Amino acid sequence: MKTKELIENLRTELREHNYNYYVLDTPTISDYDFDIKLKELQELEAKHPEFFDASSPTLRVGGEVTKNFETVVHEHRMYSLDNSYSKEDLLDWETRIKKLVDGDIQYTCELKYDGASISLTYENGNLLKAVTRGDGVQGDNVTANIKTIKSIPLQLKGEGYPIKFDIRGEIVLPFDGFNKMNEERIEIGEEPYRNPRNTASGSLKLQDSAEVAKRPLECFLYNITGSNLNIKTQFDSLEKARAWGFKVPNAAKLVNSIDEVLEFVDYWNVNRHDLPYETDGVVIKVNSLQQQEELGYTAKAPRWAMAYKFKAEQVSTILDSITYQVGRTGAITPVANLKPVELAGTTVKRASLHNADQIEKLDIRVGDEVYVEKGGEIIPKILGVDFTKRIHSSEPTRYIAHCPECGTELVRQEGEAQHYCPNYNGCKPQIIGRIQHFISRKAMDIEGLGGETVALLVNEGLISDYSDLYELTKDQVIPLERMAEKSADNLIQGIALSKNIPFERVLFALGIRYVGETVAKKLAKHYKNIEAIANATEEDLVNVDEIGIKIAESVSVFFGAEVNLNMVNRLKQFGLQLELSEEQLIGQTNILTGDVIVVSGVFEKVSRNELKKLIEDNGGKVSSSISSKTSYIVAGSNMGPSKKEKANKLGISLIDENEFLQKIE
């Protein structure tokens, strides 16, 4: 037999054994025999590098070292999920979605595994890249490490898979494997890992992929994303993924009502404790992909999916003290410092008390025994006080009157829950917080500059606002604590590269109160440059889509302050992007200004998302529901009868995609 043929046969055989063992859990060969065949293949590949294959089973043993993980923009954004905690939450969700789509709605129920999210890209049946979730818009390329996870196919089985697609999943660490890892660490005198989720997440960023290969990680796949997928439903996508060689949990179930959803939830709320993995809830998805398209997304989450979280674990502990933190906007947050207690796999020492009203409502006092849970199993929160254990000498908590950092008297505006320190330019935590926000990943994303370094730069007097960053020199930063020549070079280079960050992210980075990512995009798209925003009146701002009076007032106050205008002018002089680029302006018109347009049905020439982008690029507003404010509907095939009926009732005209495309031309 020729060498190439022998190599190919070994690869095919080992892939099949790997699939049987790690995906089907039905091994057909002993570990010893598998290792002998793998070693034979390794030796042949080493002698014949001309037959290299990026999906060879030998790559699963690792060995590739990655010093810096490349940041990659997701081709299809990875959204978060909205959470629900009761039947009422689910019924409210169902009511909302039934207003937006026609016909019966089926749901796919899936277990929500607690691990690290991953996006895998396949092209022509081969694994092309693996990217962490990151902030949902971009993540880290961890392909070398992911190839060592044996339940992830490097080459797909069967046929019928799209030429190119993304598939999303969760990297998990089974309890048995986690416990075994900890036994080994304790044996050699190392600290044990805290919990499976964090250990799985940390594994993805290990520099040596051979170390990742030693960890018994698994990957459960749950969502296929891309164009021209030829898939009609979510449940169908799970079955197809399973046929292509992916490990898809068998727990997924297709149901027809919220009552059936709750039956699924109730069953797994009890039986999840028998699973070999961590789970924290159930994900419910509208089954029809066409209905999913109709429903679309909010700024943060799909409207067609909802996470139902299992009841959070509760513990009680002692409140040792209450301290107060100053945020970048000057908002004061009271913090409960607790006697350390184990909760949901982590040690909890602190919890937010939110504001003065919450302290008064709970009547919480230092020395109290308090009930703590992880809200959504992420952020610890205090639920109440065990008054039977309160000491007689305790006194009611008095909320502070002055800033704990600069001593300025606090203010509390009417209708506001929080107290604020008004010393905007002289309160150090506010200054540091604003600069930390400016450099953050979703804002300027300055490589080589972290929150601790920002605090150091401010405390050393090297910067007093974010515009000062662009005057820093290498000689100034090298003397800083833990700053070597290489890290100083990276910091200065990272600051210089941030000058290429697009306008809407610079606007978000400025830290204007109430101006989040979505609002920044709206303002940038409407006004095109920073001068136009700075000169806009509150009345002008309120007329912009989705800009309310609170946001308008905040923007107006920000640009009304001379110190802020000076900072913005300095940023302009340093070359930051303070207007939309020529590329962004291409295809943008005001043809549809004032039009509120609903998109419904299936289209042939352009996708639904492309239609929505064309509407926004030409000044129109996309609405998900028909109302008296709707200008017209761009209707494709399969538009629901109730939508047509509502449009006729309100006298709203329907146009097809050809008429719409002619309109904007």
C-alpha positions as CSV (number, residue, x, y, z in Angstrom):
1,M,0.0,0.0,0.0
2,K,1.3,3.5,-0.9
3,T,2.4,5.7,2.0
4,K,-0.3,8.4,1.3
5,E,-3.0,5.8,1.2
6,L,-1.8,4.2,4.4
7,I,-1.8,7.7,6.1
8,E,-5.3,8.4,4.9
9,N,-6.7,5.1,6.0
10,L,-5.2,5.5,9.5
11,R,-6.7,9.0,9.7
12,T,-10.1,7.8,8.7
13,E,-10.0,4.8,11.1
14,L,-8.8,7.0,14.1
15,R,-11.5,9.6,13.4
16,E,-14.1,7.0,13.5
17,H,-12.8,5.5,16.8
18,N,-12.5,9.0,18.3
19,Y,-16.2,9.7,17.3
20,N,-17.4,6.4,18.8
21,Y,-15.5,7.1,22.1
22,Y,-16.0,10.8,22.7
23,V,-19.3,11.6,21.0
24,L,-21.3,8.3,21.1
25,D,-19.7,7.0,24.3
26,T,-19.5,3.6,22.7
27,P,-15.8,2.7,22.2
28,T,-15.0,0.0,19.7
29,I,-11.2,-0.3,20.3
30,S,-9.1,-0.4,23.5
31,D,-7.1,2.7,24.6
32,Y,-3.9,0.7,24.0
33,D,-4.7,-0.2,20.4
34,F,-5.8,3.4,19.7
35,D,-2.5,4.8,21.1
36,I,-0.5,2.3,19.0
37,K,-2.3,3.4,15.8
38,L,-2.0,7.1,16.7
39,K,1.7,6.7,17.3
40,E,2.1,4.9,13.9
41,L,0.3,7.8,12.2
42,Q,2.5,10.4,14.0
43,E,5.7,8.6,12.8
44,L,4.4,8.5,9.2
45,E,3.4,12.2,9.2
46,A,6.8,13.2,10.6
47,K,8.6,11.4,7.8
48,H,6.2,12.7,5.1
49,P,5.3,16.4,5.9
50,E,4.1,16.7,2.3
51,F,0.9,14.9,3.3
52,F,0.1,17.4,6.1
53,D,-3.7,17.6,6.9
54,A,-5.0,20.4,9.3
55,S,-7.7,18.0,10.5
56,S,-5.5,15.0,11.3
57,P,-6.2,13.2,14.6
58,T,-2.6,13.6,15.6
59,L,-3.2,17.4,16.1
60,R,-5.4,16.5,19.1
61,V,-2.3,15.8,21.3
62,G,-1.4,19.5,21.1
63,G,2.1,21.0,21.2
64,E,1.5,24.3,19.5
65,V,2.3,27.3,21.7
66,T,0.4,30.6,21.4
67,K,1.9,33.6,23.2
68,N,-0.7,36.1,22.1
69,F,-4.2,35.2,21.1
70,E,-5.3,37.1,18.0
71,T,-8.5,39.1,18.4
72,V,-11.1,38.1,15.7
73,V,-14.4,39.9,14.9
74,H,-17.3,37.4,14.8
75,E,-18.9,37.2,11.4
76,H,-22.2,36.7,13.2
77,R,-22.5,38.4,16.5
78,M,-22.8,36.2,19.7
79,Y,-25.7,37.7,21.6
80,S,-26.5,37.3,25.3
81,L,-29.8,35.8,26.5
82,D,-32.6,37.4,28.5
83,N,-33.3,35.7,31.7
84,S,-36.6,34.5,33.3
85,Y,-37.3,33.1,36.8
86,S,-41.0,32.3,36.8
87,K,-43.9,31.1,34.7
88,E,-45.2,34.7,34.6
89,D,-41.9,35.8,33.0
90,L,-42.3,33.1,30.3
91,L,-46.0,34.0,29.7
92,D,-45.0,37.7,29.3
93,W,-42.3,36.6,26.8
94,E,-44.8,34.5,24.9
95,T,-47.3,37.4,24.8
96,R,-44.6,39.7,23.3
97,I,-43.6,37.3,20.6
98,K,-47.1,36.3,19.6
99,K,-47.7,40.0,18.8
100,L,-44.8,39.9,16.4
101,V,-45.3,36.6,14.5
102,D,-48.2,34.8,13.0
103,G,-49.2,31.2,13.4
104,D,-48.6,28.5,16.0
105,I,-45.4,28.6,17.9
106,Q,-43.3,25.6,18.9
107,Y,-40.4,25.7,21.2
108,T,-37.1,23.8,21.5
109,C,-36.1,23.3,25.1
110,E,-32.4,22.7,25.8
111,L,-30.3,22.5,29.0
112,K,-28.1,25.5,29.7
113,Y,-24.7,24.1,30.5
114,D,-22.4,26.3,32.6
115,G,-19.1,26.6,30.8
116,A,-17.3,28.8,28.3
117,S,-19.0,29.8,25.1
118,I,-17.2,29.1,21.8
119,S,-17.9,29.8,18.1
120,L,-16.5,27.2,15.6
121,T,-16.3,28.0,11.9
122,Y,-16.3,25.1,9.4
123,E,-15.5,25.4,5.7
124,N,-15.9,22.5,3.3
125,G,-16.4,20.2,6.2
126,N,-13.2,21.1,8.0
127,L,-12.7,23.1,11.2
128,L,-11.4,26.5,10.1
129,K,-11.2,28.5,13.3
130,A,-12.4,28.6,16.9
131,V,-13.1,31.9,18.6
132,T,-14.1,32.6,22.2
133,R,-17.3,34.7,22.9
134,G,-15.3,37.7,24.1
135,D,-17.7,40.7,24.2
136,G,-20.0,39.1,21.6
137,V,-18.7,41.3,18.8
138,Q,-15.1,40.0,18.9
139,G,-13.2,37.2,20.7
140,D,-9.9,35.4,20.8
141,N,-8.7,32.9,18.3
142,V,-8.1,29.7,20.3
143,T,-8.1,27.2,17.4
144,A,-4.9,25.3,18.4
145,N,-6.3,24.7,21.9
146,I,-9.8,23.7,20.6
147,K,-8.3,21.1,18.3
148,T,-7.3,19.1,21.4
149,I,-10.9,18.7,22.6
150,K,-11.8,15.3,21.2
151,S,-15.6,15.7,21.0
152,I,-15.1,18.6,18.5
153,P,-14.8,17.2,15.0
154,L,-11.9,18.4,12.9
155,Q,-13.6,17.0,9.8
156,L,-17.3,16.5,9.5
157,K,-19.1,13.2,8.9
158,G,-21.9,12.5,6.4
159,E,-23.1,15.1,3.9
160,G,-25.4,18.0,3.3
161,Y,-23.6,20.4,5.6
162,P,-23.3,24.1,4.3
163,I,-20.1,25.1,2.5
164,K,-19.4,27.5,5.4
165,F,-21.1,28.0,8.7
166,D,-20.6,28.8,12.4
167,I,-21.7,26.5,15.1
168,R,-21.9,27.7,18.7
169,G,-21.4,25.6,21.8
170,E,-20.3,25.4,25.4
171,I,-16.9,24.1,26.6
172,V,-17.6,22.2,29.8
173,L,-15.5,20.2,32.3
174,P,-17.2,17.1,33.7
175,F,-17.3,16.8,37.5
176,D,-15.3,13.5,37.4
177,G,-12.5,15.1,35.4
178,F,-12.5,18.3,37.5
179,N,-12.2,16.2,40.7
180,K,-9.4,14.1,39.3
181,M,-7.5,17.3,38.3
182,N,-7.9,18.7,41.8
183,E,-6.7,15.4,43.4
184,E,-3.5,15.6,41.3
185,R,-3.0,19.3,42.2
186,I,-3.5,18.6,46.0
187,E,-1.0,15.7,45.7
188,I,1.7,18.0,44.4
189,G,0.9,20.7,46.9
190,E,-0.9,23.1,44.5
191,E,-4.1,25.0,45.2
192,P,-7.2,23.2,43.9
193,Y,-9.3,24.8,41.2
194,R,-12.4,26.6,42.4
195,N,-15.1,25.3,40.1
196,P,-15.5,23.5,36.7
197,R,-16.8,26.6,34.8
198,N,-13.8,28.8,35.5
199,T,-11.4,26.0,35.0
200,A,-12.9,25.2,31.6
201,S,-12.8,28.9,30.6
202,G,-9.2,29.3,31.7
203,S,-8.2,26.2,29.8
204,L,-9.0,27.9,26.5
205,K,-6.3,30.6,27.0
206,L,-3.5,28.3,28.1
207,Q,-0.4,29.0,26.0
208,D,0.6,25.4,25.5
209,S,-2.1,23.4,23.6
210,A,-0.4,20.2,25.0
211,E,-1.5,21.3,28.5
212,V,-5.1,21.8,27.2
213,A,-5.0,18.3,25.7
214,K,-4.4,16.8,29.2
215,R,-7.7,18.3,30.4
216,P,-10.9,16.2,29.9
217,L,-12.9,19.1,28.3
218,E,-16.0,18.5,26.3
219,C,-18.0,20.6,23.9
220,F,-21.8,20.6,23.6
221,L,-23.1,22.3,20.4
222,Y,-26.5,24.1,20.3
223,N,-26.8,26.7,17.5
224,I,-25.9,26.8,13.8
225,T,-25.5,30.3,12.3
226,G,-24.8,31.4,8.7
227,S,-26.3,32.0,5.3
228,N,-28.0,29.5,3.0
229,L,-28.1,26.8,5.7
230,N,-31.1,24.9,4.2
231,I,-32.4,24.3,7.8
232,K,-36.0,25.1,8.7
233,T,-36.1,24.7,12.5
234,Q,-33.9,24.8,15.6
235,F,-34.7,21.2,16.4
236,D,-33.8,20.1,12.9
237,S,-30.5,22.0,13.2
238,L,-29.6,19.9,16.4
239,E,-30.4,16.6,14.6
240,K,-28.3,17.6,11.6
241,A,-25.4,18.7,13.8
242,R,-25.5,15.4,15.5
243,A,-25.4,13.6,12.1
244,W,-22.4,15.7,11.1
245,G,-20.4,14.4,14.1
246,F,-21.0,17.1,16.7
247,K,-21.8,16.2,20.3
248,V,-25.3,17.5,20.8
249,P,-27.1,16.7,24.2
250,N,-30.0,14.3,23.9
251,A,-32.0,16.2,26.5
252,A,-33.3,18.7,23.9
253,K,-37.0,18.5,23.4
254,L,-39.6,20.0,21.0
255,V,-42.7,21.3,22.8
256,N,-45.9,23.1,21.8
257,S,-46.7,25.3,24.8
258,I,-45.3,27.2,27.8
259,D,-46.9,24.6,30.1
260,E,-44.8,21.9,28.4
261,V,-41.8,24.2,28.7
262,L,-42.4,24.3,32.5
263,E,-42.7,20.5,32.6
264,F,-39.3,20.3,31.1
265,V,-37.9,22.9,33.6
266,D,-39.5,21.1,36.6
267,Y,-38.1,17.7,35.5
268,W,-34.5,19.0,35.0
269,N,-34.6,21.2,38.1
270,V,-34.6,17.9,40.0
271,N,-32.7,15.6,37.7
272,R,-29.9,18.0,36.8
273,H,-28.2,16.9,40.0
274,D,-27.7,13.4,38.4
275,L,-25.9,15.0,35.4
276,P,-22.1,14.8,35.2
277,Y,-21.9,18.5,34.3
278,E,-22.8,21.9,35.7
279,T,-26.1,23.3,34.5
280,D,-27.8,26.5,35.6
281,G,-31.1,26.6,33.7
282,V,-33.0,25.9,30.5
283,V,-32.8,27.8,27.2
284,I,-36.1,28.0,25.4
285,K,-36.0,29.0,21.6
286,V,-38.8,29.6,19.1
287,N,-38.4,26.5,16.9
288,S,-39.1,27.9,13.5
289,L,-36.1,29.8,12.0
290,Q,-38.4,31.9,9.9
291,Q,-40.2,33.0,13.0
292,Q,-36.8,33.7,14.6
293,E,-36.0,36.0,11.7
294,E,-39.3,37.8,12.1
295,L,-38.7,38.4,15.8
296,G,-35.1,39.5,15.3
297,Y,-32.9,41.0,18.1
298,T,-32.9,43.7,20.7
299,A,-29.6,45.6,21.2
300,K,-28.3,42.7,23.5
301,A,-30.4,39.6,23.0
302,P,-32.5,37.6,20.5
303,R,-36.2,38.1,21.0
304,W,-36.8,34.5,20.0
305,A,-34.9,32.9,23.0
306,M,-35.2,33.0,26.7
307,A,-33.1,31.5,29.5
308,Y,-35.0,30.1,32.4
309,K,-32.7,30.1,35.4
310,F,-33.0,27.5,38.1
311,K,-33.5,28.8,41.6
312,A,-30.2,30.2,42.9
313,E,-28.5,28.7,45.9
314,Q,-28.8,30.6,49.2
315,V,-26.6,30.8,52.2
316,S,-26.4,32.9,55.4
317,T,-23.4,34.8,56.8
318,I,-22.5,37.8,58.9
319,L,-22.3,41.4,57.6
320,D,-19.0,42.6,58.9
321,S,-19.1,46.2,57.5
322,I,-20.6,48.5,54.9
323,T,-18.2,50.5,52.7
324,Y,-19.0,52.9,49.8
325,Q,-17.6,52.9,46.2
326,V,-17.4,55.8,43.8
327,G,-18.1,55.0,40.2
328,R,-16.9,56.8,37.1
329,T,-20.2,58.8,36.9
330,G,-19.9,59.8,40.6
331,A,-22.6,57.3,41.6
332,I,-22.1,56.0,45.1
333,T,-22.6,52.2,45.6
334,P,-22.8,50.8,49.1
335,V,-21.0,47.4,49.5
336,A,-21.7,44.7,52.1
337,N,-18.5,43.2,53.3
338,L,-19.3,39.7,54.5
339,K,-17.8,36.9,56.5
340,P,-16.5,34.7,53.6
341,V,-18.9,31.9,52.7
342,E,-19.0,29.3,49.9
343,L,-21.8,29.9,47.4
344,A,-22.4,28.2,44.0
345,G,-18.7,27.1,43.7
346,T,-17.1,30.3,44.7
347,T,-16.1,32.1,48.0
348,V,-18.3,35.2,48.4
349,K,-16.9,38.1,50.5
350,R,-18.8,41.1,49.2
351,A,-22.3,41.9,47.8
352,S,-23.8,45.1,46.4
353,L,-26.4,46.9,48.6
354,H,-27.4,49.1,45.6
355,N,-28.6,52.3,47.3
356,A,-29.9,54.0,50.4
357,D,-33.5,52.9,49.7
358,Q,-32.4,49.2,49.6
359,I,-30.5,49.6,52.9
360,E,-33.6,51.2,54.5
361,K,-36.0,48.6,53.0
362,L,-33.9,45.7,54.3
363,D,-33.2,47.5,57.6
364,I,-29.8,46.0,57.3
365,R,-27.2,46.7,60.0
366,V,-23.5,45.8,60.7
367,G,-23.4,42.5,62.7
368,D,-26.6,41.1,61.2
369,E,-26.9,37.6,59.9
370,V,-28.0,38.0,56.3
371,Y,-29.3,35.7,53.5
372,V,-27.1,35.8,50.3
373,E,-27.7,34.4,46.8
374,K,-26.1,34.8,43.4
375,G,-28.6,36.7,41.4
376,G,-28.7,34.8,38.1
377,E,-25.9,32.8,39.7
378,I,-23.4,35.5,38.8
379,I,-23.6,38.6,41.1
380,P,-24.1,38.0,44.9
381,K,-27.0,39.8,46.4
382,I,-28.5,40.1,49.9
383,L,-32.1,39.0,50.1
384,G,-32.8,39.8,53.7
385,V,-31.9,39.7,57.4
386,D,-32.4,37.0,60.0
387,F,-34.0,39.3,62.7
388,T,-34.1,36.5,65.2
389,K,-30.3,36.7,65.5
390,R,-29.9,40.5,65.6
391,I,-27.9,41.8,68.6
392,H,-29.8,44.2,70.9
393,S,-27.1,46.9,70.7
394,S,-27.3,47.2,66.9
395,E,-28.1,50.6,65.5
396,P,-29.8,51.5,62.2
397,T,-27.4,52.2,59.3
398,R,-26.9,55.8,58.5
399,Y,-26.1,56.5,54.8
400,I,-23.0,58.6,54.3
401,A,-23.4,62.3,53.6
402,H,-20.0,63.0,52.0
403,C,-17.9,61.3,49.3
404,P,-15.7,58.7,50.9
405,E,-12.8,59.6,48.5
406,C,-12.8,63.4,48.2
407,G,-15.1,64.6,51.1
408,T,-17.5,66.5,48.8
409,E,-21.1,66.6,50.1
410,L,-23.2,64.1,48.2
411,V,-26.3,65.0,46.2
412,R,-29.4,63.0,45.3
413,Q,-31.6,64.3,42.5
414,E,-35.4,64.0,42.7
415,G,-36.4,60.6,41.2
416,E,-32.9,59.2,41.4
417,A,-32.2,56.1,43.5
418,Q,-28.5,56.8,44.0
419,H,-26.5,59.5,45.7
420,Y,-23.8,61.2,43.6
421,C,-20.5,63.0,44.3
422,P,-20.7,66.2,42.2
423,N,-16.9,66.7,42.2
424,Y,-16.6,65.6,38.5
425,N,-13.0,66.8,37.9
426,G,-11.5,66.5,41.3
427,C,-12.6,63.1,42.6
428,K,-9.9,60.6,41.8
429,P,-12.1,57.4,41.5
430,Q,-14.3,59.2,39.0
431,I,-11.2,60.3,36.9
432,I,-9.7,56.8,37.0
433,G,-13.1,55.2,36.3
434,R,-13.7,57.4,33.2
435,I,-10.3,56.6,31.8
436,Q,-10.8,52.8,32.5
437,H,-14.1,53.0,30.6
438,F,-12.3,54.9,27.7
439,I,-9.7,52.1,27.3
440,S,-12.1,49.2,27.7
441,R,-12.6,46.5,25.1
442,K,-16.0,47.8,23.7
443,A,-14.7,51.3,23.6
444,M,-11.1,52.2,22.5
445,D,-9.8,48.6,23.2
446,I,-6.2,49.8,24.0
447,E,-3.9,46.8,23.9
448,G,-1.3,46.8,26.7
449,L,-3.2,49.1,29.0
450,G,-5.2,47.7,31.9
451,G,-7.3,49.2,34.7
452,E,-4.4,48.9,37.3
453,T,-2.0,50.7,35.0
454,V,-4.6,53.5,34.5
455,A,-4.8,54.0,38.3
456,L,-1.0,54.0,38.5
457,L,-0.7,56.6,35.7
458,V,-3.3,58.9,37.5
459,N,-1.7,58.4,40.9
460,E,1.7,59.2,39.5
461,G,0.4,62.4,38.0
462,L,1.2,61.4,34.4
463,I,-2.5,61.7,33.2
464,S,-5.5,63.5,34.6
465,D,-8.0,62.7,31.8
466,Y,-8.2,60.3,28.8
467,S,-6.9,62.9,26.3
468,D,-3.6,62.9,28.2
469,L,-3.0,59.3,27.2
470,Y,-2.0,60.4,23.7
471,E,0.9,62.5,25.0
472,L,2.5,59.7,27.0
473,T,6.0,58.7,26.1
474,K,7.9,55.4,26.7
475,D,10.4,57.2,29.0
476,Q,7.5,58.3,31.2
477,V,6.0,54.8,31.6
478,I,9.1,52.6,31.9
479,P,9.8,53.7,35.6
480,L,6.2,52.5,36.6
481,E,5.9,49.4,38.8
482,R,6.0,46.1,36.9
483,M,6.6,48.0,33.6
484,A,9.4,46.4,31.4
485,E,10.6,47.8,28.1
486,K,8.5,45.4,26.1
487,S,5.3,46.2,28.0
488,A,6.1,49.9,27.7
489,D,6.4,49.5,23.9
490,N,3.1,47.6,23.8
491,L,1.3,50.3,25.8
492,I,2.5,53.2,23.6
493,Q,1.8,51.2,20.4
494,G,-1.7,50.3,21.7
495,I,-2.5,53.9,22.4
496,A,-1.3,54.9,18.9
497,L,-3.4,52.1,17.2
498,S,-6.5,53.2,19.0
499,K,-6.6,56.3,16.8
500,N,-8.1,54.0,14.2
501,I,-11.2,53.0,16.3
502,P,-14.4,54.1,14.5
503,F,-16.4,57.2,15.5
504,E,-19.3,55.4,17.2
505,R,-16.9,53.6,19.6
506,V,-15.0,56.8,20.4
507,L,-18.3,58.5,21.2
508,F,-19.2,55.6,23.5
509,A,-15.7,55.8,25.1
510,L,-16.2,59.5,26.1
511,G,-18.3,58.2,29.0
512,I,-21.4,60.4,28.6
513,R,-24.0,59.3,31.1
514,Y,-26.7,57.2,29.6
515,V,-24.9,56.9,26.2
516,G,-24.2,53.2,25.8
517,E,-23.1,51.3,22.7
518,T,-26.5,51.4,21.0
519,V,-27.2,55.1,21.7
520,A,-23.7,56.0,20.5
521,K,-24.3,54.2,17.2
522,K,-27.7,56.0,16.8
523,L,-26.1,59.4,17.5
524,A,-23.1,58.8,15.2
525,K,-25.3,57.6,12.3
526,H,-27.7,60.5,12.7
527,Y,-25.2,63.4,13.2
528,K,-22.2,62.0,11.3
529,N,-19.6,64.0,13.3
530,I,-18.8,65.2,16.9
531,E,-19.3,68.9,16.1
532,A,-22.9,68.3,15.0
533,I,-23.6,66.4,18.2
534,A,-22.0,69.0,20.4
535,N,-24.0,71.8,18.7
536,A,-27.3,69.9,18.8
537,T,-30.0,71.3,21.2
538,E,-32.0,69.1,23.6
539,E,-35.0,69.5,21.3
540,D,-32.9,68.3,18.3
541,L,-31.5,65.3,20.2
542,V,-35.0,64.2,21.4
543,N,-36.1,64.0,17.7
544,V,-33.4,61.3,17.0
545,D,-34.8,57.8,17.0
546,E,-34.8,56.2,20.5
547,I,-33.2,59.3,22.2
548,G,-35.3,60.3,25.2
549,I,-35.2,63.4,27.3
550,K,-32.8,62.0,29.9
551,I,-30.2,61.1,27.2
552,A,-30.7,64.5,25.5
553,E,-30.1,66.4,28.8
554,S,-27.0,64.3,29.6
555,V,-25.5,64.9,26.1
556,S,-26.3,68.6,26.3
557,V,-24.7,68.9,29.8
558,F,-21.6,67.0,28.7
559,F,-20.9,69.2,25.7
560,G,-21.9,72.3,27.6
561,A,-18.9,71.9,30.0
562,E,-15.8,73.7,28.7
563,V,-13.5,71.1,30.2
564,N,-15.2,68.3,28.1
565,L,-15.0,70.4,24.9
566,N,-11.3,71.0,25.6
567,M,-10.8,67.2,25.9
568,V,-12.7,66.5,22.7
569,N,-10.7,69.1,20.9
570,R,-7.4,67.6,22.1
571,L,-8.6,64.1,20.9
572,K,-9.3,65.7,17.5
573,Q,-5.8,67.1,17.4
574,F,-4.3,63.8,18.3
575,G,-6.1,62.2,15.2
576,L,-8.9,60.2,16.7
577,Q,-11.9,59.3,14.5
578,L,-14.5,61.9,15.4
579,E,-16.6,61.6,12.3
580,L,-18.0,58.7,10.2
581,S,-15.4,57.4,7.7
582,E,-16.0,57.7,3.9
583,E,-16.6,53.9,3.8
584,Q,-19.3,54.2,6.5
585,L,-20.9,57.1,4.6
586,I,-21.1,55.1,1.3
587,G,-24.7,54.3,0.6
588,Q,-26.1,56.4,3.4
589,T,-28.9,58.8,2.4
590,N,-31.8,60.6,4.0
591,I,-34.4,59.2,1.5
592,L,-36.3,57.3,4.2
593,T,-36.0,59.9,7.0
594,G,-39.2,59.9,9.0
595,D,-40.4,56.5,7.7
596,V,-41.2,53.7,10.1
597,I,-41.0,50.4,8.2
598,V,-41.9,46.9,9.1
599,V,-40.1,44.0,7.3
600,S,-42.1,40.7,7.1
601,G,-41.9,37.5,5.2
602,V,-39.2,35.7,3.2
603,F,-37.2,37.5,0.5
604,E,-35.3,36.4,-2.7
605,K,-32.9,39.2,-3.7
606,V,-31.7,40.3,-0.3
607,S,-31.9,38.8,3.2
608,R,-34.0,40.2,5.9
609,N,-31.0,41.6,7.8
610,E,-29.7,43.3,4.6
611,L,-33.2,44.9,4.1
612,K,-33.1,46.3,7.7
613,K,-29.6,47.7,7.1
614,L,-30.7,49.3,3.9
615,I,-33.6,51.0,5.7
616,E,-31.3,52.3,8.5
617,D,-28.6,53.4,6.0
618,N,-31.2,55.5,4.2
619,G,-32.5,57.2,7.3
620,G,-35.5,55.0,8.0
621,K,-36.5,53.3,11.3
622,V,-37.1,49.5,11.4
623,S,-40.0,48.5,13.6
624,S,-40.8,45.0,14.7
625,S,-44.5,45.5,15.1
626,I,-47.3,47.1,13.0
627,S,-49.0,50.2,14.5
628,S,-50.6,53.4,13.4
629,K,-47.1,54.9,13.2
630,T,-46.0,52.4,10.5
631,S,-45.4,54.1,7.2
632,Y,-45.5,50.9,5.1
633,I,-44.5,47.2,5.2
634,V,-41.9,45.6,3.0
635,A,-43.6,42.2,2.5
636,G,-42.1,39.0,1.3
637,S,-43.6,35.6,0.7
638,N,-45.1,33.7,3.7
639,M,-46.1,37.0,5.4
640,G,-48.6,36.0,8.2
641,P,-52.3,36.5,7.6
642,S,-52.9,38.4,10.9
643,K,-50.2,40.9,10.0
644,K,-51.9,41.5,6.6
645,E,-55.2,41.8,8.3
646,K,-53.9,44.4,10.8
647,A,-52.2,46.3,8.0
648,N,-55.5,46.5,6.0
649,K,-57.4,47.5,9.1
650,L,-55.0,50.4,9.7
651,G,-54.8,51.3,6.0
652,I,-51.0,50.6,5.8
653,S,-49.7,49.8,2.4
654,L,-47.6,46.8,1.5
655,I,-44.7,46.9,-1.0
656,D,-42.5,44.0,-2.2
657,E,-38.7,44.0,-2.2
658,N,-38.4,45.1,-5.8
659,E,-40.5,48.2,-5.1
660,F,-38.5,49.0,-2.0
661,L,-35.2,48.6,-3.8
662,Q,-36.4,50.9,-6.6
663,K,-37.5,53.4,-3.9
664,I,-34.0,53.7,-2.4
665,E,-32.3,53.8,-5.8
